[in-house]
Structures are given as C-alpha cells and as structure tokens.
Amino acid sequence: MKLRLFLLRLKKLSFPISVYRIRGDSMLPAVRSGQFVITRRSKPHNPVNRLVVFENQGILKIKRITRVSQMGYWVLGDNRHFSQDSRHFGDLNIEKVRGYVIKIF
C-alpha cells in the first residue's frame, strides 16, 4: 500500500517518470534482480556515475554511466563478469535513454 501511494504521488510531479523491475545480475551489488527502479527522463547536470535505463537491440538494460563523449555515454555494469555493456556495443546513443535512475527499492 505504501508503494502504491508513493507511485501515485510521483505521477503528480511535473517530470515524466517510469518504474522498471530489474532482472539479472549485471548491476550487483548496487541493484539486485527483483528490485524496482524509478527513473525520470530529464538529463541530470552531471550524468557520470548515474544509473541509466536504455534500449539496446530491443532489450531494456540498466547500466552505470562512466564517461560522456560526443558520441554518447560509455556505460558499464557494476558486475563486469555478467554484463553486456559498452565494452560489447560501444557508446550508448543518448537518444536510446529511457530514463535516469532516481530511486532503487
């Protein structure tokens, strides 16, 4: 019930938000499989070290932004052994970003 009220309050805010359920171990220990993240579309002033949800080859992923370039973001999973990230697909085009994580629960 508390979660439902929290989400209803978030929807009333002036910025677009989304909620995603995480599956997989690529972001351990920061985010565990089964947890939820809340994201907002607006780009933070400094996106480095922020978690981002994006689309890659039709699949939604969550990774950490480690650097910003003219080509986009370099993103890595915290659990490198179980992560398909910029080491595999290069820079993330900013247009593929669905949201920047503002809350993990």
Secondary structure, 3 states (H helix, E strand, C coil): CHHHHHHHHHHCCCCCEEEEECCCCCCCCCCCCCCEEEEECCCCCCCCCCEEEEEECCEEEEEEEEEEECCEEEEECCCHHHCCCHHHHCCECHHHEEEEEEEEC
